[in-house]
Amino acid sequence: MQAIGALWHISPAVLEAVSKAEMRAKRAQSLIDEVAKVNQARVLAAFQKEKVALRHFAPTSGYGYDDTGRDTLDALFADVLGTEDALVRPQIASGTHALGLALFGLLRPGDKMFSIAGAPYDTLEDVIGMKSNRDGSLSSWGVGYLQSALNDEAEFDLEYIRLCLEKEESIRLIFIQRSRGYAWRPSLSVQKIDEVIRYIRQIRDDVCIVVDNCYGEFTQTREPQADVLVGSLIKNPGGGLAPTGGYIAGKKACVEKIAERFTTPGIGKEVGSYYASYQPFYQGLFMAPTVVAASLKTAELFGHLYSNLGFDVLPKPGDSRYDIIQSIRFGAPDPLIAFCQGIQTASPVDSFVVPEPWDMPGYQHQVIMAAGAFTQGASIEMSADGPIRPPYTAYFQGGLTYEHGLLGALVSLQKMVDQKIVKL
Ligand SMILES: *Cc1c(COP(=O)(O)O)cnc(C)c1O
């Protein structure tokens, strides 16, 4: 720690605060390492089952008929996520795109979507057409939307869910967001999600249950047993190496429907080439358990550090973590901005850039974002962002290595001390 401090001009007080937080985080961090060991074993077993070979990394062109790299990657993800089938594609532009494909692939005019973990992620508002009947949205195609909020303890409202399922026959799709996203609530454990899935199954067996799995992969030793799981490859399962892409995994019939939305009816999964190597997708999945563990251990360190400094944090230190986000409530704009700028300073890419709050499309308030990442916007890499509005919460996540996360903690705190925002 002393050597790092000398190299980075970190004051003794900051070194001591971070060391103390690290000591307190140790126990939770060693439990995170245990989860990573199980997940690495799961992943390696899947690689061997699918007989992954060098030829699977080769680029393809044109229609991509018999693209064995593409097809084997699908099978590999299905094995690892515990599903029948998967659609894993570099051409899926983002997590929102993957979620949109799943919703449009599964829902038809007259159907209703029912979100049972409160409002879905911000970017889905326009996909669903929640606030306006936006042209092209699900709503403009005649798909209805219904929502049930979680209570303060992040428990499902089982009575209301039953009532809706019994009364509204047109409900065809249940939507569950595993991670907290930009809400101040605990994320959902796999156990809790599986429990509500069993409950729903007793009431209706004709609804498709979709889980927004973003940020959740590999935080536990298995994934939810939903009909469909959806996620982004520049988050957890890309292991920091996948340069772009998304996945949809689940029941064969569901994945096929969604694949026919991704390409066209009649073509589905059979067509689609990639004129670059598939290697980063394979290698990223192989690295993902370790990289997710590094993110979780970093989040635990930040949780202790900023909780010790008197800020409200979620999850609380020592709480189980079901996604990679650490929320920190700063209570005022200046500390939020200084924190994000500190994180940017500790980045390997664009460290010299000073992030400022800006008017991001689709947001009501200005947002500040620190993202000095190798892959643009990749939030499995160390990053922080937050809307400039009360209570001025920073959403901190990622870290390809724990050692980098530790530097992030030192540099961001030093920045806040230098600006006299935090007194030690
Ligand atoms: C990131 C995220 C999304 C959307 O993914 P993008 O890649 O940003 O479009 C959706 N849901 C959750 C919970 C997320 O964390």
The ligand as an SDF file (V2000), in Angstrom:
LIG
                    3D

 15 15  0  0  0  0  0  0  0  0999 V2000
  -27.5100   -2.1460  -18.7310 C   0  0  0  0  0  0  0  0  0  0  0  0
  -28.8670   -2.6400  -18.4570 C   0  0  0  0  0  0  0  0  0  0  0  0
  -29.8500   -2.6700  -19.4440 C   0  0  0  0  0  0  0  0  0  0  0  0
  -29.6570   -2.0960  -20.8220 C   0  0  0  0  0  0  0  0  0  0  0  0
  -28.4930   -2.3760  -21.4080 O   0  0  0  0  0  0  0  0  0  0  0  0
  -27.7850   -1.3640  -22.4410 P   0  0  0  0  0  0  0  0  0  0  0  0
  -26.6830   -2.1960  -22.9490 O   0  0  0  0  0  0  0  0  0  0  0  0
  -27.3330   -0.1750  -21.6520 O   0  0  0  0  0  0  0  0  0  0  0  0
  -28.7780   -1.0210  -23.4790 O   0  0  0  0  0  0  0  0  0  0  0  0
  -31.0770   -3.1800  -19.1040 C   0  0  0  0  0  0  0  0  0  0  0  0
  -31.3390   -3.6120  -17.8700 N   0  0  0  0  0  0  0  0  0  0  0  0
  -30.4280   -3.5850  -16.8890 C   0  0  0  0  0  0  0  0  0  0  0  0
  -30.7860   -4.0810  -15.5250 C   0  0  0  0  0  0  0  0  0  0  0  0
  -29.1570   -3.0990  -17.1480 C   0  0  0  0  0  0  0  0  0  0  0  0
  -28.2570   -3.0690  -16.1760 O   0  0  0  0  0  0  0  0  0  0  0  0
  1  2  1  0
  2  3  1  0
  2 14  2  0
  3  4  1  0
  3 10  2  0
  4  5  1  0
  5  6  1  0
  6  7  2  0
  6  8  1  0
  6  9  1  0
 10 11  1  0
 11 12  2  0
 12 13  1  0
 12 14  1  0
 14 15  1  0
M  END
$$$$
